Amino acid sequence: MQVGDLIRYWSVKSKPALGLVLRDMGHMELYGEDMVKVYWFDDYSTTDERIRELKDPACEYLEVVNKV
C-alpha cells in the first residue's frame, strides 16, 4: 500500500464509500499487523486499516480501487 491509493469500503447497506491512503503506519504492535491510515470522503473521518485485509481478495467489504 502506498500513500494516495484509493480504497472502497462496502457497508452493510451495500453503499460504497471511497477512501484515500494518507499514511503508511508500519507495523502496529497493538494489532500485530502492518496498517495504513485512510481518509473517508463520505463522513470526513480517518481510520486505521490492516494492509492484509486490503490486499486479501477474500475480504468482501474492502478493496483497492486504484494504486498510485
C-alpha positions in Angstrom: 0.0 0.0 0.0 1.1 3.5 -0.8 0.0 7.0 0.1 -2.5 8.0 -2.5 -4.0 4.6 -3.1 -7.8 4.7 -3.5 -9.9 2.3 -1.3 -13.5 1.3 -1.5 -15.5 0.1 1.5 -18.8 -1.7 1.1 -21.1 -1.0 4.1 -23.8 -3.4 5.3 -26.3 -1.4 3.2 -24.1 -2.0 0.2 -23.4 1.7 -0.3 -19.8 2.2 -1.3 -17.5 4.7 0.4 -14.2 5.9 -1.0 -11.1 6.4 1.0 -7.6 7.6 0.4 -4.5 6.2 2.0 -2.9 9.0 3.9 0.0 7.3 5.7 1.8 4.0 6.0 1.8 3.4 9.7 4.1 0.5 9.6 3.8 -2.4 12.0 1.4 -1.7 14.8 2.2 -3.8 17.9 -1.3 -3.4 19.3 -2.8 -5.2 16.3 0.3 -7.3 15.4 -0.1 -6.2 11.8 1.0 -3.6 9.2 -1.5 -0.8 8.9 -2.4 2.4 6.9 -4.4 5.4 7.8 -7.3 6.0 5.5 -9.3 9.2 5.0 -13.0 8.5 4.1 -14.7 11.0 1.8 -18.3 10.1 2.9 -18.0 11.2 6.5 -14.7 13.0 6.6 -13.2 10.6 9.1 -10.0 8.6 9.3 -9.5 5.0 10.3 -6.6 2.6 10.6 -6.9 -0.3 8.2 -5.0 -3.6 8.1 -2.9 -3.9 4.9 -3.6 -7.7 5.0 -7.3 -7.1 4.6 -6.9 -4.5 1.9 -4.8 -7.0 -0.2 -6.9 -10.0 0.5 -9.3 -10.8 -2.4 -11.5 -12.8 0.1 -12.2 -9.7 2.1 -15.5 -8.6 0.6 -16.0 -5.3 2.3 -12.7 -3.6 1.5 -10.9 -3.3 -1.9 -8.1 -1.3 -3.5 -9.7 0.6 -6.4 -6.6 2.4 -7.8 -3.0 2.2 -6.9 -0.6 5.1 -7.2 
